[in-house]
């Protein structure tokens, strides 16, 4: 019996919420726009008009009962990613896969050393493969040797230029193509928001391209959710808001052949997470740090006293509770370190405008966990660099529409 790898529910709105037929809240009559505005939004220079969404759709729009029904039907018919983890390559097939992956890895190793592309053809690289790949007859030992060889390449590379690897376990599965065996490294175990989930999202390069395009469009058109972040309301109201956003995300996803329901929900959840993160850790902190900078540099106050004065001004109510917690906890040093990193590049005698610009740039450029679309963008870039996108990738991963349906392929 085929084994389906367990996947976490990452919708953030509950298992049944996405299927709820909810018509949305009716707009007030004053909010209804004329047909000239709704049907023909002002064209932006250099951009084609989007025939699916109008200017009015950038605000919360009503999902009709009929559209909810269509979305529900689309979700029921949409295939999902299926990989049989019990289906293992034969010994000879494994050997060929290992050889192919090592050629890609050698090419990346040499590219990191800025070697000429003309010297990196397969025949030239094959001559440099270690003898064990040809002589070893015992596949488990070969698996160990290949993994060790990759590690040695990592150590030899300068400045850790190669930030990816081919997963040894995935390299044994028959259902996966070489593109799906490629995994990005998770630097310091914190670089990606959900690295474990990303590395086991067995999408093809075309699916990744669709996802990245979808996420860009979805996040732009669901910016209306931003004004609800941090507001207080009932749980029922919050649920309705998130359900409306989820339905809109699914409505957009229907236009992309490579999108699955799980991927659409992942994108929506990560968009919500990104909005919350910016609200809590970025928005307004440039103003807080700027006011602290003025007190520290001009009035020579200690950081703690400067923070207390800023807190008394209640400049940004959204951060009052956070500032108070910092003042009462032992983690005040963390906030001071963040302030120091944001203000360290401000030159002596800088004016208010220049100082504010420096602080704002530092706040918004501070490290933030990368999301799935960024993982996919990097993966597609790597594939193009080493020629992996030109590889046939046989056997392909299958997409199943159901237990009795014929398998489909989205290459």
Secondary structure, DSSP 4 states (H G I P E B T S, - for coil): ---BPP-----SS-TTGGG-----PPPPGGGPPPHHHHHSPPPPTT-PPPSS--GGGGS--PPPHHHHHHHHHHHHH--EEE-BTT-B--HHHHHHHHHHHHHHHHHHHHHHTT--GGG--HHHHHTTS-THHHH---HHHHHHHHHHHHHHHHHHSGGG---EEE-TTGGGBTT--HHHHEEE--GGGTSBTTHHHHHT----HHHHHHHHHHHHHHHHHTGGGGGGTT----HHHHHHHHHHHHHHHHHHHTT-TT--HHHHHHHHHHHHHHHHHHHHHTTTHHHHHHHHHHHHHHS---HHHHHHHHHHHTS-GGGHHHHHHHHHSTTHHHHHHHHHHHHTTPPTT--HHHHHHHHHHHHHTS---B-HHHHHHHHHHHHHHHTGGGS--SSPPEEESSTTSPPB---
